[in-house]
Amino acid sequence: MIESPQEYLDFSKVPESQGLPKSLFAVGFVGLICIFIIGGLTVGMAGFGHVWPAPQSMRVNLGQLPK
């Protein structure tokens, strides 16, 4: 059987990681800013369209049934 050096895996050198790309940090930062913007809009718009307790709200007497 003929064997060649290409048939064997070389474990003498371990590849080194180049780390995280800089674009990943930029995308993460933009995503974090978007989360805070959406949270701020949610808190800011939370009172929109609510009538509680105001004279314009419907007052229904639940203690008496109509006859």
C-alpha positions as CSV (number, residue, x, y, z in Angstrom):
1,M,0.0,0.0,0.0
2,I,1.4,3.4,-1.0
3,E,0.9,6.2,1.5
4,S,1.4,9.9,0.9
5,P,2.0,12.7,3.4
6,Q,-1.3,14.4,2.3
7,E,-3.3,11.5,3.8
8,Y,-2.5,12.4,7.4
9,L,-3.8,15.3,9.4
10,D,-1.2,17.6,10.8
11,F,-1.9,18.5,14.4
12,S,1.4,20.1,15.1
13,K,0.0,23.6,14.5
14,V,-3.1,24.9,16.1
15,P,-4.9,27.6,14.1
16,E,-5.3,30.9,15.9
17,S,-8.6,32.8,16.0
18,Q,-8.6,36.2,14.4
19,G,-11.3,37.3,16.8
20,L,-14.6,38.9,16.2
21,P,-14.9,41.2,13.2
22,K,-15.4,44.9,13.8
23,S,-18.6,45.0,11.9
24,L,-20.2,42.7,14.5
25,F,-19.6,45.3,17.2
26,A,-21.1,48.0,15.0
27,V,-24.2,45.9,14.3
28,G,-24.5,45.1,18.0
29,F,-24.3,48.7,18.9
30,V,-26.9,49.7,16.4
31,G,-29.2,46.9,17.6
32,L,-28.8,48.1,21.2
33,I,-29.7,51.7,20.2
34,C,-32.8,50.4,18.4
35,I,-33.9,48.5,21.5
36,F,-33.7,51.7,23.6
37,I,-35.5,53.7,20.9
38,I,-38.3,51.2,20.8
39,G,-38.5,51.1,24.6
40,G,-38.6,54.9,24.7
41,L,-41.4,55.0,22.1
42,T,-43.3,52.3,24.1
43,V,-43.1,54.3,27.3
44,G,-43.8,57.6,25.6
45,M,-46.9,56.3,23.7
46,A,-48.3,54.3,26.7
47,G,-50.7,57.0,27.7
48,F,-52.0,57.7,24.2
49,G,-55.7,56.9,23.7
50,H,-56.4,56.0,27.3
51,V,-59.3,57.6,29.2
52,W,-58.9,56.6,32.8
53,P,-60.6,57.7,35.1
54,A,-62.0,60.7,33.3
55,P,-65.5,62.1,32.9
56,Q,-65.5,61.0,29.3
57,S,-65.2,57.3,30.3
58,M,-68.3,55.2,30.2
59,R,-70.0,54.8,33.5
60,V,-72.2,51.6,33.6
61,N,-74.0,50.7,36.8
62,L,-73.3,46.9,37.1
63,G,-75.3,46.6,40.3
64,Q,-78.7,46.9,38.6
65,L,-80.0,44.8,35.7
66,P,-82.3,46.6,33.2
67,K,-86.0,45.7,33.5
